[in-house]
Amino acid sequence: MEEQDTYEQPTAEAAALAAARGLGEWRRTFRRKQSWVAKKHNASRLYLYDGGVVVRTARTSRGDDLFEGAYDWGTLRVLRYFSTRGDARYTLLDQAGVALNVGPGLRVFLKEDKQALGITSVVEGTMFLWPRTWGDHIEESVTRVQLPDVLARIERGETVDFGPYKVDRRGAAGRRHAAAWSEILDISAFDGTLLFNKKLRRTTVDSAHLQNIANVNLFLAVCRRFQGQG
């Protein structure tokens, strides 16, 4: 796949999905490496728009069945999973709880993870090329668009759910333990696991795998905005 290939125009179907969702102008297109062996995926595309992303992908386990989804930056939840080879598998979660896995690698959700994230069904989609390029763009766009609203909601006294964690104006809570922001002095990650107050040799909030946190970059931005505050 060459750089110029990413400017392939959206299909009429993709454009209609984007228009219905109000995603604005189209910017780039991503596809899978073309193959006769997995030819059912050759027509799969991931389209980036100013206001979101449209995905048209063959399902990996259902013959020629096609899945189509349109997601806007303001409501999309994203999960990022790195395999041992460093491949990035991304999960796009819509408001109905449908989880679409795209990119290389394999992502398996445990029952407790599905419950925490509100996942109602999982779709195994295409391994689009250049996953870090479109994946980073999606995560950065979600954080940029959602952060002001999330901070405002917290300031109003609301609780925001990120899956294994919930945050409000008082502090952060895991599945078992919670801590006030004034108690959270350090947030770090080690071997794919998020740790609170590691430097103090104790965690005031449950540890969790980064791959299970919805919009992890947004979550970290929120935590760093409030941590240490009384």
Stockholm file with secondary structure:
# STOCKHOLM 1.0

chainA/1-230         MEEQDTYEQPTAEAAALAAARGLGEWRRTFRRKQSWVAKKHNASRLYLYDGGVVVRTARTSRGDDLFEGAYDWGTLRVLRYFSTRGDARYTLLDQAGVALNVGPGLRVFLKEDKQALGITSVVEGTMFLWPRTWGDHIEESVTRVQLPDVLARIERGETVDFGPYKVDRRGAAGRRHAAAWSEILDISAFDGTLLFNKKLRRTTVDSAHLQNIANVNLFLAVCRRFQGQG
#=GR chainA/1-230 SS CCGGGGGCCCCHHHHHHHHHHTCCSEEEEEECCCCSTTGGGTTCEEEEETTEEEEEEECTTSTTCEEEEEEETTTCEEEEEECTTCCEEEEEECTTCEEEEESSSCCCCCHHHHHHHTCCEEEECCCCSCHHHHHHHHHHHHHHHHHHHHHHHHHTTCCEECSSCEECSSEEECSSCEEEGGGCCCEEEETTEEEESGGGTSCSSCCEEGGGSTTHHHHHHHHHHHTTCC
#=GC SS_cons         CCGGGGGCCCCHHHHHHHHHHTCCSEEEEEECCCCSTTGGGTTCEEEEETTEEEEEEECTTSTTCEEEEEEETTTCEEEEEECTTCCEEEEEECTTCEEEEESSSCCCCCHHHHHHHTCCEEEECCCCSCHHHHHHHHHHHHHHHHHHHHHHHHHTTCCEECSSCEECSSEEECSSCEEEGGGCCCEEEETTEEEESGGGTSCSSCCEEGGGSTTHHHHHHHHHHHTTCC
//
